[in-house]
Amino acid sequence: MIVTYNWLKEFVDFEMSPDELAHRLTMAGLEVDSMDFIGEGLDSVVTARLVSVDKHPDADKLTVCQVDYGQDTVQVVCGATNHKAGDVVALATVGTVLPGDFKIKKSKIRGMESFGMLCSEKELGLAQDSDGIMILSPDCEPGQPVFEVLGLKDVRYELGLTPNRPDCLSVLGVAREVSAMCGRSLNVNLPPLSEGDESTRALTSVTIEDAEYCPRYAARLIRGVKVGPSPDWLVRKLESVGQRSVNNVVDVTNFILMELGHPLHAFDYQRLAEGRIVVKRAASKEQFTTLDSVSRSLEKSDLVICDGQGAVALAGVMGGENSEVVAETVDILLESAYFNPLAIRRTSKRLSLRSEASHRFERGADIAMVPVALDKAAALIVQVAGGVVCKGMIDEFPRPLAERKVTLAVQRVNEILGLKLGMDDIQAHLLSIGLEVQPVEEKDIDRLVVTIPSFRPDLERDIDLVEEVARLNGYDNIPVTMPAGRMLCHLPPQHLREVKRLRDVMVAAGFNETVNYSFVAPEAWDRLELSDDDPRREPVKILNPLTEDQSVMRTSLVPSLLECVTRNVAYQNSDLHLFELRPVFLTHTDDVLPIEKWRLCAVLCGRREQEGWRQNDEKVDFYDLKGVVEQILDSFNVAKVTWDGSSSENFLHPGKSCTLKQKKTVLGTLGEVHPKVLAAFDIDQPVYLLDLDFEQLLMAAGGHGGFSALSRFPQVARDSAFLVDEDIPFSEISEVLNRSTGKLVEDIVLFDVYRGKGIPEGKKSLAIRVRYRSDDRTLKDEEIQKAHDKIVKALIAKLGAEIR
């Protein structure tokens, strides 16, 4: 919304400076986005009389003018055609800086010297367009500043209004706020209206067929007008707020729109079939051409203004091309109405048709302003276009809006705002913005009954009135207090802390976390080659799934993660370290909620190292994934774990996978994904997968591992090589070693496995290194040999090993 300093002063006699007014408006909730000082720094643009106007000797479209500006007569070359000798014009003298940072300099144009510039309204920032230079009244004395002579020095404010303040979409609405903030009276000047002898009702009629969409419609008939240019004062008013002049009749309706905030529309009475108005809903797919010459398809939800035959305007949005006021118009039917905001918003949005009228109607116009705006517009049209106003106003008001009253407790106002305002103070604030206030005392509680006027549709509850009191009293006057409260620190549940710890381990190992939907397709279990009796084939079904591919809750994270691998490989991203840590949902045996268990699923595939000139092309294998599992076990202090290669999942390769156990408890499985499963997921490279039961991992986790001091004494290592049967897994060998070691053994490492020349068929050679160390002394050879012999004897006795 744009308003000007001088226009506001016509309503309120305030004494604030332009800068102070901007600050006060902003603090009252009407934020000033920008200020434009019209005419500032342009005193060097002066009135001047054209002594002579001659054609340029070397240019057909230029004239050479001798210009008298009081102090001297100078020569100016001009490109306009609308001037003649004797005209008074606006001369920008040499050195003037016009809007747009355009500086006037002495110049030579086609060989003729020019000492200044004859200005148009556009060049002075007074209009967006102009047809020629500005021609002033012949009574103006040369040498006077143009902006002072015309009274155009002003300040333009652009306000950033919130959608809940439709009352401020007018100069009157903003002036009402200025009146409240400075304590001065609001003066609404309504010109006298003279009526002729002809009766309006005898010549036309108004019928409202849809009172829900149009609760009120008023009209006046003006006969004998002469459509033409508007007087200068009206053009200047509209241009000061960014409006373009059309003709005197349309300009009056736009003037009332900007000043009073109520949209009006003028119809050419002679072009109305049967000379009457009908307000009704449009027919479905009805075609209607608006003033912008665009044919629009209407719907039954659109409200139209019709004559005796069809639509002549799109109610509250835009008039029709078939009834617009033109130069030949003599009689005018002037409309002032109130339309349902929801209806106007729906139509405007659907048609993508925005106008100044729809902007106001869809936010809530003032139904009480209908006759006031109509009478003032009629009086101004007679003033600028002539004619006679027919006797009487047609004012159809079938559905008056209910009066709204809100009760406001003084104590509640002070509690919310932290102030100590009395009832009289609050009442004075509310009265200053046009609200009707009646004090009521009930059982020692001061209350106010506030009647909400129709121009404030945003005030619905007592809290809205509290906000009005706050801004009128001044936001600056609200005391600044520090909030009282306690700082509480709540640790997340232990389970979630453990989830975070496992995530940190996986990220530290170089994995990226994925997040997939908890819904999968029922066919997912067939792709995993699960057996028919596998309980994971009985998922929880979704009652209203979005698609068949997301119709059941997942009982395993494996399908989702393999699909993620499929998508990445399809995009040529085949070096993957991915994991997902999320719950799965298992059907309960009883008719209760499903069991929700957290699981960790991780995949490895592609190169072991990132691509680069110093990196090799080795691919990941089972032992890369095994190393990650060992990191997890160490982080959670899980001890006495065995790697059972005799059993695993159906979706893992039987010879390249194992089950992770602690005694008889299964912690999870890991290994290479079965080729059939890879084919089912369209993956053409080896993938290594870990599926870990997080709940069982937590149950198997030990306490804190503790700390031990570093020994000050040296270690002694003994290496030994054994021949064992090929089918004996190292897990059995490790178990025997762990049982036979004493306190002196610090570490046992398998550092070589050999099959081939010199090794009998069916046998393999395992080389182990045992490190011995004591915390309190240097070990002797006899102690070390005794401990080592014990280990060797255990391997020979338990596994039939042979010393090489």
C-alpha positions in Angstrom: 0.0 0.0 0.0 1.3 3.5 -1.0 0.3 6.7 0.9 1.7 10.2 0.9 2.5 12.6 3.7 0.3 15.4 2.3 -2.7 13.1 1.6 -2.6 11.9 5.2 -2.5 15.5 6.4 -5.8 16.1 4.6 -7.4 13.6 7.2 -5.3 14.4 10.3 -3.6 17.6 11.3 -0.5 16.1 12.7 2.9 17.8 13.3 5.3 14.8 12.9 8.2 15.0 10.5 8.3 12.6 7.6 11.0 10.5 9.3 9.2 10.5 12.7 5.9 9.4 10.9 7.7 6.5 9.3 9.1 5.4 12.7 5.7 5.7 14.4 3.9 3.8 11.6 6.4 1.0 11.8 6.2 0.7 15.6 2.4 0.6 15.2 2.6 -2.5 13.0 2.4 -0.8 9.6 6.0 -1.4 8.5 7.4 1.3 6.2 9.3 -0.6 3.5 10.5 2.5 1.7 10.3 6.3 1.7 10.5 8.4 -1.5 11.0 12.2 -1.2 9.2 13.6 -4.2 10.8 16.7 -5.5 13.8 16.5 -3.1 16.9 18.1 -4.7 14.9 19.3 -7.7 14.5 23.0 -6.9 16.7 23.7 -10.0 13.8 22.4 -12.1 12.0 25.7 -12.7 9.1 27.1 -14.6 10.0 28.7 -17.9 8.2 30.3 -20.9 8.9 29.4 -24.5 9.9 32.6 -26.3 10.2 30.8 -29.6 10.1 27.3 -31.0 11.9 26.7 -34.4 12.7 23.5 -36.3 16.2 22.1 -36.0 18.1 22.8 -39.2 19.6 19.3 -39.3 16.9 17.1 -37.7 13.2 16.9 -38.6 12.1 15.6 -35.2 13.9 18.1 -33.0 13.1 21.7 -32.2 15.3 24.6 -31.0 13.6 26.6 -28.3 14.5 29.9 -26.7 13.5 29.6 -23.1 13.0 32.4 -20.6 13.4 31.1 -17.0 13.3 34.5 -15.3 17.0 35.0 -14.8 18.0 34.6 -18.4 17.0 33.3 -21.8 18.7 30.1 -22.9 18.6 27.8 -25.9 17.3 24.3 -25.4 17.1 21.5 -28.1 13.9 19.4 -27.5 12.6 16.2 -29.0 8.9 16.6 -28.0 6.2 17.8 -30.3 3.4 19.0 -27.9 4.8 22.5 -27.2 4.6 25.9 -28.9 5.7 29.4 -28.3 4.1 31.0 -25.2 3.8 27.7 -23.3 5.0 27.5 -19.7 7.1 24.4 -19.2 9.4 22.7 -16.7 13.1 23.5 -17.4 15.9 21.4 -15.8 18.8 23.8 -15.7 22.4 22.8 -16.2 23.7 20.9 -13.2 20.3 19.4 -12.2 20.3 15.7 -11.3 17.0 14.1 -12.3 15.6 10.9 -10.9 17.6 7.9 -12.1 20.8 9.9 -11.4 20.6 11.6 -14.8 22.7 14.8 -14.7 21.8 17.7 -17.0 24.9 19.1 -18.8 25.6 21.7 -21.5 25.6 19.7 -24.7 25.6 20.0 -28.5 22.9 18.2 -30.4 23.3 17.9 -34.1 25.5 21.0 -34.1 23.1 23.2 -31.9 24.0 24.0 -28.3 21.5 23.1 -25.6 21.6 24.6 -22.1 19.1 22.4 -20.2 16.2 20.1 -20.7 12.5 20.5 -21.1 11.0 17.8 -18.8 8.1 15.5 -18.9 6.2 14.0 -16.0 8.1 10.7 -16.4 11.5 12.4 -16.3 10.5 14.2 -13.1 9.4 10.9 -11.5 5.8 12.0 -11.4 4.4 9.4 -13.8 5.4 6.1 -15.3 4.6 7.3 -18.9 4.1 10.6 -20.6 3.3 11.7 -24.2 5.4 14.8 -24.2 6.9 17.6 -22.1 5.0 19.0 -19.1 2.8 22.0 -20.1 2.0 24.2 -17.0 -0.6 26.8 -16.4 0.1 30.0 -18.4 -0.3 32.0 -15.1 2.9 30.6 -13.7 5.7 33.1 -13.4 9.0 32.0 -14.9 11.9 31.0 -12.5 9.8 29.3 -9.8 10.6 25.8 -8.6 8.1 23.5 -10.4 7.5 21.3 -7.4 6.6 24.2 -5.2 4.4 25.9 -7.7 2.4 22.7 -8.3 2.4 21.7 -4.6 4.1 18.4 -5.5 6.7 18.3 -2.8 5.7 15.3 -0.8 6.9 12.1 0.8 5.7 8.7 -0.5 5.5 5.8 1.9 5.3 2.2 0.8 3.8 0.1 3.6 4.4 -3.6 4.0 1.0 -4.6 5.4 0.2 -8.0 6.8 -2.9 -9.8 5.3 -4.9 -9.3 8.4 -5.0 -5.5 8.1 -7.4 -4.8 5.1 -8.5 -1.6 6.9 -5.1 0.0 6.1 -5.4 -0.6 2.4 -6.5 3.0 2.0 -5.3 6.5 2.9 -8.3 6.7 5.3 -7.3 3.5 7.1 -3.7 4.7 7.6 -4.9 8.1 8.6 -7.0 6.5 11.3 -3.8 4.9 12.7 -2.0 8.3 12.6 -5.0 9.9 14.4 -4.7 7.3 17.2 -0.9 7.7 17.6 -0.9 11.5 17.8 -4.2 12.0 19.6 -5.7 14.3 16.8 -9.2 14.0 15.4 -9.9 12.2 12.1 -11.5 14.5 9.5 -13.4 12.6 6.7 -14.4 15.2 4.1 -17.5 14.2 2.2 -18.5 16.6 -0.6 -22.2 17.6 -0.8 -24.2 15.6 -3.3 -27.0 17.2 -5.4 -29.6 15.0 -7.0 -31.8 15.7 -10.0 -35.5 15.0 -10.5 -35.3 11.7 -12.3 -35.6 8.6 -10.0 -33.0 6.0 -10.0 -35.4 3.2 -9.3 -37.6 4.3 -12.3 -34.7 3.8 -14.7 -32.8 0.8 -13.3 -33.0 -2.0 -10.7 -30.7 -4.4 -8.8 -31.5 -8.0 -8.1 -29.4 -10.1 -5.8 -29.9 -13.8 -6.5 -27.0 -15.0 -4.3 -27.0 -13.1 -1.0 -24.3 -15.4 0.5 -21.8 -14.2 -2.1 -23.2 -10.7 -2.3 -24.7 -9.5 1.0 -25.0 -5.9 -0.2 -25.1 -4.1 -3.5 -25.7 -0.4 -4.0 -25.9 1.7 -7.2 -26.4 5.2 -8.5 -27.2 6.5 -11.9 -25.5 9.6 -13.3 -26.7 11.1 -16.6 -25.1 13.5 -19.0 -21.5 13.0 -18.1 -18.7 13.9 -20.5 -15.8 11.4 -20.5 -12.4 13.0 -21.0 -9.1 13.8 -19.3 -9.0 14.3 -15.6 -8.1 17.6 -14.0 -4.5 18.0 -12.9 -5.2 17.6 -9.2 -6.8 14.2 -9.7 -4.0 13.0 -12.0 -1.4 14.1 -9.5 -3.2 12.4 -6.6 -3.3 9.1 -8.5 0.3 9.3 -9.8 1.5 10.0 -6.3 0.4 6.6 -5.2 1.4 4.8 -8.3 -1.8 4.8 -10.3 -2.1 5.7 -14.0 -4.7 8.1 -15.2 -7.3 6.6 -17.6 -10.2 9.1 -17.9 -12.1 11.3 -15.5 -14.8 8.7 -14.6 -12.4 5.8 -14.1 -10.0 8.0 -12.2 -12.6 8.9 -9.7 -13.3 5.2 -8.9 -9.6 4.6 -8.6 -9.3 7.7 -6.4 -12.1 6.4 -4.0 -10.4 3.0 -4.0 -7.1 4.4 -2.8 -8.6 7.0 -0.4 -11.4 5.1 1.2 -10.3 1.5 0.4 -13.6 0.5 -1.2 -13.6 -0.7 -4.8 -16.2 0.8 -7.2 -17.1 0.1 -10.8 -18.6 2.3 -13.5 -20.8 0.7 -16.2 -21.9 2.4 -19.4 -25.6 2.5 -18.7 -26.5 2.5 -22.4 -24.6 -0.7 -22.9 -26.5 -2.6 -20.2 -29.3 -4.8 -21.7 -32.6 -3.8 -20.2 -30.8 -1.2 -18.1 -30.7 -3.4 -15.0 -28.3 -5.3 -12.8 -28.6 -9.0 -11.7 -26.0 -10.5 -9.2 -25.8 -14.3 -9.6 -23.5 -17.2 -10.0 -22.0 -17.9 -13.4 -23.0 -20.8 -15.6 -20.5 -23.7 -15.9 -18.0 -23.1 -18.7 -19.5 -19.7 -19.4 -17.2 -17.5 -21.5 -16.6 -13.9 -20.5 -14.2 -11.3 -21.8 -12.7 -9.0 -19.1 -11.4 -5.5 -19.5 -7.9 -6.8 -20.3 -9.4 -8.4 -23.5 -8.9 -11.9 -22.3 -11.7 -14.5 -22.7 -12.1 -16.5 -19.5 -14.0 -19.7 -18.8 -16.1 -19.3 -15.7 -17.4 -21.9 -13.2 -20.4 -22.1 -11.0 -18.4 -20.9 -8.0 -17.8 -17.6 -9.7 -20.0 -14.6 -9.0 -20.9 -12.3 -11.9 -22.7 -9.0 -12.4 -25.2 -9.3 -15.2 -27.5 -7.1 -17.2 -30.8 -8.4 -18.6 -29.0 -10.8 -21.0 -25.6 -11.8 -19.6 -22.5 -11.1 -17.6 -21.0 -7.6 -17.7 -18.5 -7.9 -14.9 -16.6 -10.5 -12.8 -17.8 -9.5 -9.3 -15.1 -8.0 -7.2 -12.3 -8.8 -9.7 -12.6 -7.0 -13.0 -15.2 -5.4 -15.2 -16.2 -6.6 -18.7 -15.2 -5.3 -22.0 -18.8 -5.2 -23.1 -19.8 -2.5 -20.6 -16.7 -0.4 -20.0 -16.8 3.4 -20.0 -15.6 4.8 -23.3 -15.3 8.3 -24.8 -18.8 8.1 -26.1 -20.3 7.2 -22.7 -23.1 9.6 -21.5 -24.9 7.8 -18.7 -23.1 5.9 -16.0 -24.4 3.3 -13.5 -22.0 3.4 -10.6 -21.6 0.2 -8.5 -20.6 -0.1 -4.8 -20.9 -3.5 -3.2 -19.6 -5.9 -0.7 -18.6 -9.5 -1.8 -17.8 -12.6 0.2 -14.0 -12.7 0.7 -13.7 -16.4 0.1 -15.7 -16.3 -3.1 -13.5 -13.5 -4.5 -10.3 -15.2 -3.4 -11.3 -18.5 -5.0 -12.2 -16.8 -8.3 -9.1 -14.6 -8.4 -6.8 -17.5 -7.7 -8.4 -19.9 -10.1 -8.2 -17.4 -13.0 -4.8 -16.1 -11.9 -6.4 -12.6 -12.2 -5.3 -10.1 -9.6 -6.5 -6.5 -9.3 -6.6 -3.7 -6.8 -10.3 -4.5 -6.2 -9.8 -8.3 -5.7 -6.9 -7.5 -3.3 -9.2 -5.6 -1.0 -12.3 -7.7 -1.4 -10.6 -11.0 -0.6 -9.1 -9.6 2.6 -12.4 -8.2 3.7 -13.8 -4.8 2.7 -15.9 -2.6 4.9 -19.6 -3.3 4.3 -20.6 0.0 6.0 -18.5 1.9 3.5 -20.7 0.9 0.5 -23.1 3.9 0.6 -20.4 6.4 1.8 -18.0 5.5 -1.1 -20.8 5.5 -3.6 -22.0 9.0 -2.7 -18.6 10.6 -2.6 -17.7 9.0 -6.0 -21.0 10.3 -7.5 -20.3 13.8 -6.2 -16.7 13.8 -7.6 -17.8 12.5 -11.0 -20.3 15.3 -11.4 -17.5 17.7 -10.3 -14.9 16.5 -12.9 -17.2 15.1 -15.7 -20.4 17.0 -15.3 -23.8 15.4 -15.4 -26.7 14.9 -13.0 -27.1 12.3 -10.2 -30.5 10.7 -10.4 -32.6 10.9 -7.3 -32.2 8.1 -4.7 -29.8 5.3 -4.2 -30.5 1.6 -4.8 -29.2 -0.2 -1.7 -30.0 -3.9 -1.7 -28.9 -5.3 1.7 -30.5 -8.7 2.1 -28.0 -10.2 4.5 -26.7 -7.7 7.1 -23.6 -8.9 8.9 -24.0 -9.8 12.6 -22.7 -7.3 15.1 -19.6 -8.6 16.8 -18.8 -8.0 20.5 -15.7 -9.1 22.4 -15.3 -8.9 26.2 -11.8 -7.9 27.3 -10.6 -8.2 30.9 -8.2 -5.4 32.1 -6.3 -7.9 34.2 -5.7 -10.2 31.3 -4.3 -7.4 29.2 -1.8 -6.5 31.9 -0.8 -10.1 32.6 0.0 -10.7 28.9 1.8 -7.4 28.3 3.5 -7.1 31.7 2.0 -3.6 32.1 -0.1 -1.8 34.7 -2.7 -0.1 32.5 -5.9 1.1 33.9 -9.4 0.7 32.4 -9.4 4.3 31.2 -6.1 3.9 29.4 -7.2 0.7 27.6 -10.5 2.3 26.7 -8.8 5.4 25.3 -6.5 3.3 23.1 -9.4 1.3 21.7 -11.6 4.3 21.1 -8.8 6.0 19.2 -9.0 3.4 16.4 -12.8 3.6 16.0 -13.9 0.8 18.3 -17.0 1.2 20.5 -16.1 0.4 24.1 -18.4 0.0 27.1 -16.9 -0.5 30.5 -18.5 -3.2 32.8 -17.6 -4.0 36.4 -18.3 -7.6 37.6 -17.3 -8.8 41.1 -14.2 -6.6 41.4 -13.0 -7.5 37.9 -12.8 -4.7 35.4 -14.1 -5.7 31.9 -14.7 -3.9 28.7 -17.3 -4.9 26.1 -15.9 -3.9 22.7 -18.1 -3.6 19.6 -16.0 -4.4 16.6 -16.7 -2.1 13.5 -17.1 -3.7 10.1 -13.8 -2.2 8.9 -11.8 -4.4 11.3 -12.6 -8.0 10.2 -9.3 -9.2 11.8 -10.5 -8.5 15.4 -12.2 -11.7 16.5 -11.0 -12.6 20.1 -9.8 -10.8 23.2 -6.2 -11.6 22.3 -6.6 -9.5 19.1 -7.6 -6.6 21.3 -4.7 -7.2 23.6 -2.4 -6.9 20.5 -4.1 -3.6 19.6 -3.5 -2.2 23.1 0.2 -3.3 22.9 0.9 -1.5 19.6 -1.1 1.6 20.4 0.5 1.9 23.8 3.9 1.4 22.1 6.0 -1.7 21.8 8.8 0.4 23.2 6.9 0.8 26.4 6.7 -2.9 27.1 9.2 -3.7 29.9 12.1 -5.9 29.1 12.4 -8.8 31.5 14.5 -11.9 31.5 12.5 -15.1 31.4 12.4 -17.2 34.5 13.0 -20.9 34.2 15.2 -23.9 35.1 17.8 -25.5 32.9 17.1 -29.1 32.7 19.3 -31.7 31.1 17.7 -34.9 30.0 19.9 -37.7 28.8 18.4 -39.8 26.0 17.3 -43.4 27.0 20.1 -45.9 27.3 18.9 -47.8 24.2 19.2 -44.7 22.0 22.6 -43.9 23.4 23.8 -47.4 22.3 22.2 -46.9 18.9 24.3 -43.7 18.5 27.4 -45.5 19.7 27.0 -48.2 17.0 26.3 -45.5 14.3 29.6 -43.8 15.4 31.5 -47.1 15.0 30.2 -47.6 11.5 30.9 -44.1 10.4 34.4 -44.3 11.9 34.9 -47.5 9.8 34.2 -45.5 6.6 30.5 -46.4 6.1 27.7 -44.1 4.9 24.3 -44.5 6.5 21.2 -45.0 4.4 17.6 -44.4 5.4 14.9 -46.5 3.6 11.2 -46.9 4.0 10.0 -49.4 6.5 7.6 -50.8 3.9 8.6 -53.4 1.3 7.0 -55.6 -1.3 5.7 -59.1 -0.3 7.9 -60.5 -3.1 11.1 -59.3 -1.3 11.4 -62.6 0.6 11.3 -64.7 -2.6 14.3 -62.6 -3.9 16.2 -63.5 -0.7 15.6 -67.2 -1.2 14.1 -67.5 2.3 12.7 -70.9 3.2 8.9 -71.4 3.2 8.8 -71.8 7.0 10.9 -68.7 7.8 9.0 -66.5 10.2 10.1 -63.5 8.3 7.7 -64.5 5.5 4.8 -63.5 7.8 5.1 -59.7 7.8 2.7 -57.1 9.2 0.3 -56.0 6.4 -0.6 -52.3 5.9 -4.3 -51.7 5.7 -4.1 -48.8 3.2 -0.8 -49.1 1.4 0.3 -46.4 -1.1 1.5 -49.0 -3.6 1.8 -52.8 -3.8 5.6 -52.4 -3.5 5.1 -50.9 -0.1 2.3 -53.0 1.3 4.0 -54.8 4.2 6.3 -53.9 7.0 9.8 -55.2 6.6 11.0 -58.0 8.7 14.6 -57.7 7.5 16.8 -54.7 6.4 18.5 -56.8 3.7 16.1 -56.2 0.8 16.1 -52.4 1.3 19.9 -52.2 1.4 20.4 -54.5 -1.6 18.0 -52.3 -3.6 20.1 -49.3 -2.5 23.1 -51.1 -4.0 21.2 -51.8 -7.2 20.4 -48.1 -7.6 24.0 -47.0 -6.9 25.4 -49.6 -9.3 22.9 -48.5 -12.0 24.4 -44.9 -11.6 27.9 -46.3 -11.9 28.7 -46.0 -8.3 30.0 -49.4 -7.5 32.4 -48.8 -4.6 30.0 -48.9 -1.7 30.3 -48.9 2.1 26.7 -48.6 3.3 24.8 -49.4 6.5 21.3 -49.1 7.9 20.5 -49.2 11.6 16.7 -49.4 11.9 13.9 -51.5 13.5 12.2 -54.4 11.8 8.7 -55.6 12.6 7.9 -59.2 13.4 4.5 -60.6 13.7 3.6 -61.6 17.3 2.2 -65.0 18.0 -0.7 -63.5 19.9 -3.2 -60.9 18.5 -1.2 -57.9 19.8 1.1 -55.3 18.4 4.1 -56.6 16.3 7.5 -57.0 17.9 9.9 -54.2 17.0 13.6 -55.1 17.0 16.6 -53.1 15.9 19.0 -54.6 13.5 22.2 -53.5 11.8 22.7 -54.3 8.1 25.8 -53.3 6.2 27.2 -54.0 2.7 30.6 -53.8 1.1 31.5 -54.0 -2.6 33.9 -52.6 -5.1 37.4 -51.3 -4.5 39.0 -51.4 -1.1 40.5 -47.9 -1.6 39.2 -44.9 -3.4 40.3 -44.5 -7.0 43.6 -42.6 -7.4 47.0 -42.8 -8.9 48.6 -44.1 -5.7 45.8 -46.5 -4.8 45.7 -50.1 -5.9 42.7 -51.8 -7.5 42.3 -54.5 -4.9 38.6 -55.5 -4.2 37.1 -55.8 -0.8 36.6 -59.4 0.5 35.1 -61.2 3.4 37.9 -60.2 5.8 37.2 -56.5 5.3 33.7 -57.1 6.6 35.0 -59.4 9.4 37.4 -56.6 10.5 34.4 -54.2 10.8 32.6 -56.8 12.9 35.6 -57.1 15.2 35.6 -53.3 15.7 32.0 -53.5 16.7 32.6 -56.3 19.2 35.6 -54.5 20.7 33.5 -51.3 21.0 30.8 -53.1 22.9 33.2 -55.3 24.8 31.6 -58.6 23.5 33.9 -61.5 24.4 34.0 -65.2 23.7 32.6 -65.0 20.2 32.8 -67.8 17.7 32.6 -67.6 13.9 30.6 -70.6 12.8 31.2 -71.3 9.1 28.9 -74.4 9.1 25.7 -72.3 9.0 24.4 -69.0 7.7 21.5 -67.4 5.9 20.0 -68.7 2.6 20.8 -65.3 0.9 24.6 -65.8 1.7 27.1 -67.9 -0.2 27.3 -71.2 1.8 31.1 -71.5 1.4 31.9 -67.8 2.0 29.8 -66.9 5.1 29.4 -67.6 8.7 27.2 -67.1 11.8 28.4 -65.0 14.7 27.7 -66.6 18.0 28.3 -66.2 21.7 27.8 -69.6 23.1 24.4 -70.6 21.7 23.2 -67.1 21.1 23.2 -66.0 17.4 24.4 -62.4 17.1 24.2 -62.2 13.4 25.5 -63.4 10.0 28.0 -62.1 7.5 29.5 -63.2 4.2 29.2 -62.9 0.5 25.7 -62.5 -1.0 24.6 -65.6 -2.9 24.9 -65.3 -6.7 21.2 -66.1 -7.2 20.2 -63.3 -4.8 22.5 -60.9 -6.6 20.9 -61.8 -9.9 17.4 -61.2 -8.5 18.5 -57.7 -7.6 20.3 -57.1 -10.9 23.7 -56.8 -9.2 26.6 -58.0 -11.3 29.5 -57.8 -8.8 30.3 -59.5 -5.5 28.7 -57.9 -2.4 29.6 -58.7 1.2 26.8 -58.3 3.7 26.5 -58.1 7.5 23.1 -58.7 9.3 23.5 -58.1 13.0 20.9 -58.4 15.8 21.4 -55.2 17.7 19.2 -56.4 20.7 21.3 -59.5 21.1 24.5 -57.5 20.7 23.5 -55.3 23.7 22.6 -58.4 25.8 26.0 -59.9 25.0 28.0 -56.7 25.7 30.1 -56.6 28.7 30.9 -53.7 31.1 33.7 -51.4 30.7 36.9 -53.2 29.6 39.0 -51.5 32.2 42.6 -50.3 32.0 45.9 -52.0 32.7 49.3 -50.5 33.1 51.9 -50.9 30.4 54.5 -53.4 31.4 58.1 -52.1 31.8 59.6 -55.5 30.9 60.3 -56.8 27.4 58.2 -59.3 25.5 59.5 -62.6 24.1 57.9 -64.1 20.9 58.0 -67.8 20.0 56.9 -68.9 16.5 55.7 -72.4 15.7 54.3 -74.1 12.6 51.8 -77.0 12.8 50.3 -79.4 10.3 46.6 -79.9 10.9 43.7 -81.4 8.9 42.4 -79.2 6.1 38.8 -79.4 7.4 39.7 -78.0 10.9 38.6 -74.4 11.1 40.8 -71.9 12.8 38.0 -71.2 15.3 38.6 -74.6 16.8 42.3 -74.0 16.9 41.7 -70.6 18.5 39.5 -72.1 21.1 42.2 -74.7 22.1 44.8 -71.9 22.3 42.6 -69.8 24.5 42.0 -72.6 26.9 45.7 -73.6 27.2 47.3 -70.2 27.6 48.5 -69.1 31.0 49.0 -65.7 32.6 52.3 -65.1 30.8 50.7 -65.1 27.3 50.1 -61.6 26.0 49.0 -62.3 22.5 48.6 -65.1 19.9 48.7 -64.3 16.1 48.2 -66.5 13.1 50.7 -65.1 10.6 50.8 -67.7 7.9 48.7 -70.4 6.2 50.5 -72.6 3.7 49.3 -75.4 1.3 51.4 -76.9 -1.4 54.8 -78.4 -1.9 56.0 -80.3 1.1 52.6 -80.4 2.7 50.7 -83.7 2.6 47.4 -83.7 0.8 44.5 -83.0 3.1 46.7 -81.0 5.4 47.6 -77.3 5.9 50.4 -75.5 7.7 49.5 -72.9 10.2 52.2 -70.7 11.7 51.4 -68.9 14.9 53.3 -66.4 17.0 52.9 -66.3 20.7 54.1 -63.3 22.7 55.0 -63.7 26.4 55.4 -60.9 28.9 55.2 -60.3 32.6 54.1 -57.2 34.5 56.6 -57.5 37.3 59.8 -59.1 36.0 61.8 -60.2 33.0 60.9 -63.7 32.0 63.4 -66.5 31.9 63.8 -69.0 29.1 62.7 -71.9 31.3 59.3 -70.1 32.1 58.7 -69.3 28.5 59.5 -72.8 27.2 57.3 -74.4 29.8 54.4 -72.2 28.8 55.0 -72.8 25.1 55.2 -76.5 25.5 51.8 -76.5 27.2 50.3 -74.9 24.1 52.0 -77.3 21.7 50.9 -80.3 23.7 47.3 -79.0 23.7 47.2 -78.7 20.0 48.7 -82.2 19.5 46.3 -83.8 22.0 43.1 -82.0 21.0 43.5 -81.6 17.2 46.1 -84.2 16.2 48.4 -81.4 15.1 52.0 -82.1 14.1 55.0 -79.9 14.6 56.8 -79.0 11.4 
